Amino acid sequence: MSLRYEFDYLCSDVISHNARVFAHSIAVVCGEERLTWRELDIRTNQVANAIRALGFDKGDKIALFMPNSLALFELFWGVVKAGCVVVCLNTMLEGSALARITNSSDARAMFAGGSSRTLVDEVRDRLEGIAPEHFYSVDSPGDGWNSAQTLFDAAPSTPPQVTILPSDSMTIIYSSGTTGVPKGIEHTHFGRLNYPHGFAMGLAINRYSVAVCATPIYASGTWITMFPTMYRGGTVVLLPQYSPEAFIDAVRRERGTHSFLVPTQYIGLLQQPLQNYDLGSLKALVTAGQSLLPATYAALLRAFPHAGIYEVYGMTEGFSTLAIPEDVARGKTGSVGKPSFLDDVRIIDEQGRELPPGETGEIVAYGPGMMKGYYNRPDMTEAATWISPAGRTYMRSGDLGQMDEDGFLYVNGRLKDMIKSGGINIYAADLEQVVIEHPAVHEVAVIGVPHEKWSETPVAVVLLKPGASAEPDVLMRWVNQRLSKYQRLSLLLIRDELPRAIYGKVQKQALREQVLALLGSGAAEKVEPQ
């Protein structure tokens, strides 16, 4: 008989492995609740066995709709151990979008808790694939909800007897879905390994790392620090709800070392009196979703002198680049770094031809973390695919960027955010970097609106810093004096808020619709760039 390896390296294996190796170390914390690795293994085994006892088999879809909590963490990994597919839903969804996405995923059961149950009840009769007996509450049962806790407590804690293969589906993540046709991003167990492979090395995560998760479990950015920390046997700290105060408290209390936040969260965090708190345990601050503006980057360096700033660019669909502090020290300011573990990034033009370094085009990528495709939407998968001359399939990002001679990637923004004015391409990100330099500006989003003469013209929507004041016309003149003539703003609006998508990212399409509604038909055509 010879030794053989059965690829016990999947997401379903890591908790049971750590229960043996790190049995009494803390695996997960949420508020005052905490579980060791051994306790987490027992709880997730019970969840998995309960799911199997309900008649759900490998590949069945289970919907989870609740905010961050220990119950959600146990459920997520228990469903994975059962061999079922997790459909972890954005708690910001409204009723019609919730029904549309749940039906699109073919979910056969729904687990919810707290206020999210009320929203499910509003659309329960529209959830086509879920039988009445398969609605489960993680807190108080009743009113058509079975007790998930009672179900799990009665289940055996022995490991579930399920054989899971690397090619088996693990999650379906809906990155938006608030409007239009839902796009379910289907990942395999093997594809999810891209997180511990790539980011554990890039962020120097080890068995003593403590990842403070300030964004929801369903968000891919959360996985950048959460999943590598799990694989290395560290501690995951979940925030039930993000606020700057809750984040600071969690870092101080748990001695957090790594965290992922989006730029909007960092901007709010920087408004706090950070010098009054001991946050010296932080070693890595990670961001993605939108590029950090230079002013925000510099402020973070001042506020957290002992923590490196790491910027991730990528897609939930499964590729990423990582910019590390050493890149900036070597003059690569503004770059989103180099491709992560075995990822391959190329730049193509509108005809699908690969472009050389220095030329701007669409970013396409290939890598081990790629999705299987958009669930049940082969048409969307095909539309998002570029085939190289060698026959390899790459994912189209929809983003504009360029590579330099050293292989560093620079992102210019979304293709649909590029403003074509007078036959010249204007990149919204370039304008936003100028606007944010004004001392009164807290945040800015630049969009293009139709213009009779120029085809499109740029408009900036600004949030001011607390206590700051500025006149729109005066601020716009300040900005336009610092722009090339073809880049100049036609209009600048000051508002109290911006439309947000997942964890605070600005929804530019929604913003564009708001601005057009405000201007009225043809209103922008009356304003010429100054």
C-alpha positions in Angstrom: 0.0 0.0 0.0 1.3 3.5 -0.9 0.7 6.8 0.7 -1.9 8.9 -1.1 -3.2 12.5 -0.7 -6.9 13.1 -1.0 -6.7 16.9 -1.4 -7.9 17.6 2.2 -7.2 21.2 1.6 -10.6 22.6 0.7 -12.7 25.1 2.5 -14.7 22.2 4.1 -11.5 20.8 5.7 -9.9 23.8 7.3 -12.1 24.1 10.4 -11.7 20.4 11.4 -7.9 20.6 10.7 -7.6 23.7 13.0 -9.7 22.0 15.7 -6.9 19.5 16.0 -3.9 21.8 15.6 -5.3 25.0 17.3 -8.0 23.4 19.5 -8.1 25.9 22.3 -7.2 29.0 20.3 -10.0 31.5 19.6 -11.3 31.0 16.1 -14.1 33.7 15.9 -15.3 36.6 18.0 -18.5 38.7 17.6 -19.2 41.2 20.4 -19.0 39.3 23.7 -19.3 35.9 22.0 -16.3 33.8 21.0 -15.6 30.2 20.0 -12.4 28.2 20.0 -11.5 26.2 16.9 -12.7 23.0 18.6 -16.1 24.6 19.5 -16.5 26.0 16.0 -15.8 22.5 14.5 -18.5 21.0 16.7 -21.0 23.7 15.9 -20.4 23.6 12.1 -20.6 19.8 12.2 -24.0 20.1 13.9 -25.2 22.6 11.2 -24.0 20.3 8.4 -25.6 17.2 9.8 -28.9 19.1 10.4 -28.9 20.4 6.8 -28.3 16.8 5.5 -31.0 15.4 7.8 -33.5 17.9 6.2 -32.9 16.1 2.9 -30.6 18.6 1.3 -27.8 17.1 -0.7 -24.5 18.1 -2.3 -25.1 21.0 -4.7 -28.4 22.2 -3.2 -28.6 25.9 -2.7 -29.2 27.4 0.8 -29.9 31.1 1.2 -28.6 33.1 4.2 -30.1 36.5 4.8 -28.8 38.2 8.0 -26.2 40.6 9.2 -22.8 39.5 10.6 -23.1 37.3 13.7 -21.7 34.2 15.2 -24.9 32.4 14.0 -24.2 33.5 10.4 -20.6 32.4 10.7 -21.6 28.9 11.9 -24.3 28.6 9.3 -22.0 29.6 6.4 -19.3 27.1 7.2 -21.8 24.4 8.2 -23.6 24.6 4.9 -20.2 24.4 3.2 -19.3 21.2 5.2 -22.7 19.7 4.1 -21.5 20.1 0.5 -24.4 22.5 -0.2 -23.9 25.8 -2.0 -24.1 29.0 0.1 -26.2 31.9 -1.3 -25.3 34.6 1.2 -27.5 37.6 0.4 -26.9 41.3 0.8 -29.0 42.6 3.8 -29.4 45.9 2.0 -31.6 44.3 -0.7 -35.2 45.5 -0.9 -38.1 43.1 -1.3 -38.4 42.8 -5.1 -34.6 42.4 -5.5 -34.5 39.8 -2.7 -37.2 37.7 -4.4 -35.6 38.1 -7.8 -32.2 37.0 -6.6 -33.4 34.2 -4.3 -35.4 32.7 -7.2 -32.4 33.2 -9.6 -30.2 31.1 -7.3 -32.6 28.1 -7.0 -32.4 28.3 -3.2 -34.3 25.5 -1.5 -34.1 26.9 2.1 -33.9 30.3 3.8 -32.2 31.1 7.0 -32.8 34.6 8.4 -32.7 36.5 11.6 -33.6 39.8 13.2 -35.2 42.5 11.0 -34.3 40.6 7.9 -37.1 38.1 8.6 -39.7 40.9 8.1 -38.4 41.6 4.6 -38.5 37.9 3.8 -42.1 37.7 5.1 -43.1 40.5 2.7 -42.1 38.4 -0.4 -42.4 34.9 1.0 -45.2 34.0 -1.5 -42.9 35.0 -4.3 -40.0 32.7 -3.3 -40.6 29.9 -5.8 -38.2 27.2 -4.8 -38.6 27.3 -1.0 -41.2 25.0 0.6 -43.1 26.5 3.6 -41.4 24.2 6.1 -37.9 25.4 5.0 -37.9 28.9 6.5 -35.6 29.0 9.6 -34.9 31.7 12.1 -31.6 31.9 14.0 -33.3 33.8 16.8 -37.0 33.7 17.8 -39.1 31.2 15.9 -42.8 31.4 15.2 -45.1 33.0 12.6 -44.1 30.5 9.9 -40.4 30.3 11.0 -38.8 27.1 12.4 -36.1 27.4 15.0 -32.7 26.9 13.5 -31.1 26.7 16.9 -33.3 23.8 18.0 -32.5 22.0 14.7 -28.8 22.4 15.1 -28.7 21.5 18.9 -30.4 18.2 18.2 -27.9 17.2 15.4 -24.8 15.0 16.0 -21.5 16.7 16.3 -19.6 14.1 14.3 -18.1 15.0 11.0 -20.6 14.9 8.1 -19.9 12.0 5.7 -19.7 14.1 2.5 -17.1 13.8 -0.2 -16.4 17.2 -1.6 -14.3 17.7 -4.8 -12.3 20.8 -5.8 -14.7 21.3 -8.8 -17.8 21.3 -6.6 -19.6 24.6 -6.3 -19.3 26.3 -2.9 -20.9 29.8 -3.2 -23.1 31.9 -5.4 -22.4 35.6 -4.7 -24.7 38.3 -6.1 -22.5 41.4 -6.4 -25.4 43.7 -7.1 -28.9 42.8 -8.3 -30.6 46.0 -7.0 -31.7 46.6 -10.6 -31.9 44.6 -13.8 -31.1 41.0 -14.2 -29.3 39.4 -11.3 -25.8 38.0 -11.9 -24.9 35.1 -9.6 -21.2 34.5 -9.4 -20.6 30.8 -8.9 -17.4 29.7 -7.3 -15.9 26.3 -6.7 -14.1 25.1 -3.6 -10.9 25.2 -5.6 -11.5 28.7 -6.8 -12.0 30.0 -3.2 -8.5 28.7 -2.4 -7.2 31.7 -4.2 -7.7 33.8 -1.1 -5.5 31.9 1.3 -2.9 31.1 -1.4 -2.5 34.7 -2.6 -3.4 37.0 0.3 -1.9 35.1 3.2 1.5 35.5 1.6 0.9 39.1 0.4 -0.4 40.4 3.7 2.0 38.3 5.9 -0.9 36.6 7.8 0.1 33.9 10.3 -1.3 31.9 13.2 -1.2 34.9 15.5 -3.1 37.2 13.1 -6.4 38.8 14.1 -8.6 39.9 11.2 -11.2 42.5 12.2 -13.9 42.1 9.6 -15.7 45.4 9.2 -17.7 44.4 6.1 -20.3 41.7 5.7 -19.4 38.0 5.1 -21.1 38.1 1.7 -18.7 40.8 0.5 -15.7 39.5 -1.4 -13.4 42.1 0.2 -14.1 40.6 3.6 -12.5 37.4 2.4 -9.2 39.1 1.7 -8.3 39.0 5.4 -10.9 36.6 6.9 -10.2 33.5 4.8 -6.4 33.5 4.9 -6.6 34.1 8.7 -8.8 31.1 9.0 -6.5 28.9 7.0 -3.5 30.0 9.1 -5.3 29.3 12.4 -5.7 32.9 13.5 -8.7 34.7 14.9 -11.6 36.3 13.0 -13.4 39.2 14.6 -16.8 40.1 13.2 -18.5 43.5 13.6 -22.3 43.1 13.6 -22.5 46.5 12.2 -19.7 48.9 11.1 -19.1 52.2 12.7 -15.8 54.0 13.3 -16.3 53.6 17.0 -17.1 49.9 16.8 -14.0 49.3 14.6 -11.7 51.1 17.0 -13.2 49.2 20.0 -12.7 45.9 18.3 -9.1 46.6 17.3 -8.2 47.7 20.8 -10.1 44.9 22.6 -8.9 42.0 20.4 -5.5 43.5 19.3 -6.5 43.4 15.7 -3.6 43.0 13.2 -5.3 43.0 9.8 -8.4 44.6 8.4 -10.2 45.4 5.2 -12.2 48.6 4.8 -13.5 50.4 1.7 -12.3 54.0 1.1 -15.6 55.4 2.4 -15.0 53.7 5.7 -11.4 54.9 5.9 -12.5 58.5 5.2 -15.0 58.3 8.1 -12.4 56.6 10.4 -10.0 59.4 9.8 -12.5 61.9 11.2 -12.0 60.2 14.7 -9.5 61.3 17.3 -7.3 58.3 16.5 -4.4 59.6 18.5 -6.4 59.0 21.7 -6.5 55.2 21.1 -3.9 52.4 21.2 -4.2 51.0 17.7 -0.6 49.9 17.4 -1.4 46.2 16.9 -2.5 46.9 13.4 0.0 45.6 10.8 -2.0 45.7 7.6 -4.8 48.0 6.4 -6.4 46.7 3.2 -8.7 48.5 0.8 -10.5 47.8 -2.5 -13.7 48.7 -4.3 -12.5 52.1 -5.3 -9.0 53.6 -5.5 -7.7 55.4 -2.5 -7.3 59.1 -3.4 -3.7 60.3 -2.6 -4.9 62.6 0.2 -6.6 59.7 1.9 -3.6 57.5 1.5 -1.3 60.1 3.0 -3.7 60.6 5.9 -3.8 56.9 6.6 0.0 56.8 6.7 0.1 59.6 9.2 -2.7 58.0 11.4 -1.3 54.5 11.3 2.5 54.8 11.1 3.0 51.1 12.1 0.6 49.6 9.6 1.2 49.0 5.9 -1.4 50.2 3.4 -2.3 47.5 0.9 -4.6 48.2 -2.1 -6.4 45.4 -3.9 -7.9 45.7 -7.3 -10.0 42.9 -8.7 -13.4 41.4 -9.2 -15.7 39.0 -7.2 -15.6 37.0 -10.4 -12.1 35.9 -9.4 -8.9 37.8 -10.0 -7.0 40.4 -8.2 -3.8 42.5 -8.0 -2.1 43.7 -4.8 -0.2 46.9 -4.2 2.1 46.6 -1.2 3.8 49.4 0.7 7.2 48.5 -0.9 5.7 49.3 -4.3 5.0 52.9 -3.2 8.4 53.2 -1.7 9.9 52.3 -5.1 7.9 55.0 -6.9 4.8 53.1 -8.0 2.4 55.6 -6.5 -1.1 55.3 -8.0 -0.6 51.7 -9.1 -2.8 48.9 -7.9 0.2 46.6 -7.9 0.9 43.4 -9.7 -1.3 40.3 -10.3 -1.9 38.1 -7.2 -1.0 34.4 -7.0 -0.8 33.0 -10.5 -3.2 35.6 -11.9 -2.5 36.8 -15.5 -3.6 40.4 -16.4 -3.7 41.8 -20.0 -4.9 45.0 -21.6 -7.0 44.9 -24.8 -8.4 47.4 -27.2 -12.0 47.7 -28.5 -11.3 45.1 -31.2 -10.0 42.6 -28.7 -6.3 43.0 -29.6 -3.7 43.0 -26.8 -2.1 46.3 -26.2 1.6 47.0 -25.2 2.7 48.6 -22.0 1.7 52.2 -21.6 -1.5 52.0 -23.7 -4.9 52.3 -22.1 -7.6 49.6 -22.8 -9.9 47.2 -21.1 -8.4 45.1 -18.3 -8.9 41.3 -18.8 -7.6 38.6 -16.5 -7.2 34.9 -15.9 -6.4 33.0 -12.7 -7.1 30.0 -10.4 -9.8 31.9 -8.6 -12.0 32.5 -11.6 -15.7 31.7 -11.2 -17.4 28.8 -13.0 -19.6 31.5 -14.6 -22.7 33.5 -13.9 -25.2 31.0 -12.5 -27.7 29.8 -15.1 -26.6 32.7 -17.4 -24.3 31.3 -20.1 -25.1 34.4 -22.2 -23.7 36.7 -19.6 -20.7 34.5 -19.1 -19.9 34.5 -22.8 -20.3 38.3 -23.0 -17.8 38.7 -20.1 -15.2 36.4 -21.8 -12.2 37.3 -23.9 -10.3 34.5 -25.7 -6.6 35.1 -26.2 -4.9 34.1 -29.5 -3.6 31.0 -27.6 -7.2 30.0 -26.7 -7.1 30.8 -23.0 -10.4 32.4 -21.7 -10.0 35.7 -19.8 -12.6 37.6 -17.9 -13.5 41.1 -19.1 -13.4 43.5 -16.2 -15.2 46.4 -17.8 -12.4 48.6 -16.3 -9.9 50.8 -18.2 -6.2 50.5 -17.3 -2.7 50.2 -18.5 0.4 48.3 -17.6 3.8 49.9 -17.2 7.1 48.4 -18.4 7.6 46.8 -15.0 4.3 45.0 -15.1 2.5 47.3 -12.6 -1.2 47.9 -13.3 -2.9 51.3 -13.2 -6.7 51.7 -13.3 -8.3 54.6 -15.0 -11.9 53.8 -14.0 -14.9 51.9 -15.4 -15.4 51.8 -19.2 -18.9 53.1 -18.7 -17.5 55.9 -16.4 -15.2 57.2 -19.2 -16.5 60.5 -20.4 -16.2 61.0 -24.2 -16.3 64.8 -24.7 -15.6 66.3 -28.1 -14.0 63.1 -29.3 -11.5 63.0 -26.3 -11.6 60.4 -23.5 -11.8 61.9 -20.0 -11.2 59.6 -17.1 -13.4 60.4 -14.1 -10.7 59.2 -11.7 -8.3 61.9 -12.9 -10.9 64.7 -12.2 -11.8 63.2 -8.8 -8.1 63.3 -7.7 -8.1 67.1 -8.4 -11.4 67.8 -6.7 -10.5 65.9 -3.5 -7.4 68.1 -3.0 -9.6 71.1 -2.1 -9.5 71.4 1.8 -13.3 71.6 2.1 -14.0 68.4 0.1 -14.8 65.2 2.0 -15.7 63.0 -1.0 -16.4 63.4 -4.7 -17.9 61.4 -7.6 -17.5 62.6 -11.2 -20.0 61.4 -13.9 -20.7 62.3 -17.5 -24.0 63.7 -18.7 -25.2 64.2 -22.2 -24.3 67.4 -24.0 -25.5 68.6 -27.4 -22.2 70.1 -28.5 -19.6 67.9 -26.8 -21.6 64.6 -26.7 -20.8 64.3 -23.0 -19.6 66.7 -20.3 -18.2 66.1 -16.8 -20.2 66.9 -13.7 -18.9 66.6 -10.1 -21.0 65.8 -7.1 -19.3 66.7 -3.8 -19.7 66.0 -0.1 -18.1 68.6 2.1 -16.2 67.9 5.3 -18.1 68.4 8.6 -18.2 72.1 9.4 -16.8 73.1 6.0 -18.5 75.4 3.6 -18.0 76.3 -0.1 -20.0 77.8 -2.9 -20.4 75.5 -5.9 -19.4 78.0 -8.5 -16.3 79.1 -6.5 -15.3 75.5 -5.9 -15.8 74.6 -9.6 -13.6 77.5 -10.7 -10.9 76.3 -8.3 -11.1 72.9 -9.8 -11.2 74.0 -13.4 -8.1 76.1 -13.0 -6.2 72.9 -12.2 -7.6 70.9 -15.1 -6.7 70.8 -18.8 -9.3 72.7 -20.9 -10.8 69.6 -22.3 -11.3 68.1 -18.8 -13.1 71.0 -17.2 -16.3 70.5 -15.3 -19.5 71.9 -16.7 -21.3 71.7 -13.3 -20.5 71.0 -9.7 -23.2 70.1 -7.2 -22.8 69.9 -3.4 -25.0 67.3 -1.7 -25.4 65.7 1.7 -25.1 62.1 0.5 -24.3 59.9 -2.5 -26.2 56.7 -3.6 -24.3 53.7 -2.2 -24.0 50.1 -3.2 -22.3 47.3 -1.3 -20.4 48.5 1.8 -20.5 52.2 0.7 -19.3 52.1 -2.9 -20.8 54.9 -4.9 -23.4 53.8 -7.4 -22.5 56.0 -10.3 -25.4 55.0 -12.5 -27.9 55.9 -9.8 -26.0 59.1 -9.3 -26.2 59.9 -13.0 -29.9 59.3 -13.0 -30.4 61.6 -10.0 -28.3 64.4 -11.6 -30.2 64.1 -14.9 -33.5 64.2 -13.1 -32.4 67.3 -11.2 -31.1 69.1 -14.3 -34.2 68.3 -16.4 -34.1 67.7 -20.1 -31.3 69.6 -21.8 -30.3 71.6 -18.7 -26.7 70.5 -18.9 -26.5 71.8 -22.4 -26.9 75.3 -21.2 -23.6 75.1 -19.2 -20.3 75.3 -20.9 -17.0 74.2 -19.3 -15.3 77.2 -17.7 
